[in-house]
Amino acid sequence: MKQVMVVGCSAYMESCYGCPGEWRCMTAAAVGEGKFAEPSQILAMIRCECPGRATVSNVGLAIKQSQRKPDAIHLAKCMAEAKPDCPYVSAEEMGKRIEAKTGVPVVSGTHEYV
């Protein structure tokens, strides 16, 4: 089973703007739907807090503290497809920063649920 981490937008997750929290991401990972090619274990859910300065460090810390390097890091649907877009950093740029810091491939998106 693949092991993954998920990074979500705290503004969406906390205020429910189209995202009721992490349960959709967790469901898609558990059953291998959406951007998960197979059932996957989520090692950590990290929230990107505005303006996103600590997100890359928090991902690195989650890897260190879990003592397991994930097979992939997914940017949750609320980050990858946010409307309106994040005013601080694009999902593409955040993915590049995370990948550069961790060496772990970043996948844009998690689920296809409405």
N, C-alpha and C positions, 0 to 999 in steps of 0.2 A: 504494500500500500504506500502510495506517495505521501510524503509529509510536506505540508505547505504552511505558509503564513499569509494572512490577509490584512491589507491596509485599507481602512475605510475613512470616509470623510466624517469627522465628528459633527459638523454642522448639519449634515443630512441625517446622521444616525441619532442625534440627540433631539432634533426638532421634527423628525418624521416627514421631511419633505420628500415624499416618494420612497422613503426607506424606513421600515419599522424597526430598524436595528439590524443586528447581524444574522438573524435566523434564516434569511433567504440564502445568504452566502454559505452558512453552515449546512443547510439542507442540500444545496447543489454539490458541495464538496463531499458530503456523506454518501450521496447516491451516484456521483460521477456525472452530473449534468452540466450544461452551460459550458464554461471555459475549463472545466475539470474533465480531462479525458478518461479518468477512471476514479472510483471512490478514493478519497483522500482524507488523511487525518490533519486537522488544523492544529498546529502547534501553538499559534498565538494569533490574536486579533489585536491589531494596533490601530489606534485612532489618530488620524492626522489632524492636529489642532491648529487652527488659524494662528499665524500665517504659515505654518508648516516647517518652521526652522528646526524643530527637534525631531521630526519624523524619521529622518535617516538614522540619527543616533539611536532613537528608540527601537528601530528595527534591529540595529546591530546589538543593542543591549538584550533584546528578546532572544536573539540567536545565542548570545553568550550565556544567558541565564537558563535557557532551555537545554543547553549543552547538546543541541542537535541542529545541524545545518539543514534547512529545508531544501527540498528538491526544486521548489519554485516559490515565488512571492507574488501573490495576486493583488492587484489594485482592484478593490471592490467596485461593483457597478456604479455606486454612488460617487466614486472618484473618476472612473474611466469615462462615464457618460453624463457627468453632472451638467445640468442646465438650470441656471446659468453656469458657465464655466467658473472655476476657481479664479478669483482675482489675483492670487499670489503666485501660483505655479501651475503649469499645465500638468496633466496626468503623464504625458509623455516625458516631460522633464523630470518629474518626480521619479518615474520608473528608471530613467537613466542614472539619477543620483543614487538610488537604492542599489541598482546593479553594480555601479562603480565601487560603492562602499563594501558590499557583501560578496560580490562574485556570484551571486545567485540570480538565475534568470527571472525576469519580471514579466508577468502575464497581465495584459490589460483587460480587466473584467472578471466576473465570477459567475453570474447567472443570467438567465434570459427571462426570469419571471417578471410579470407585470405588477 
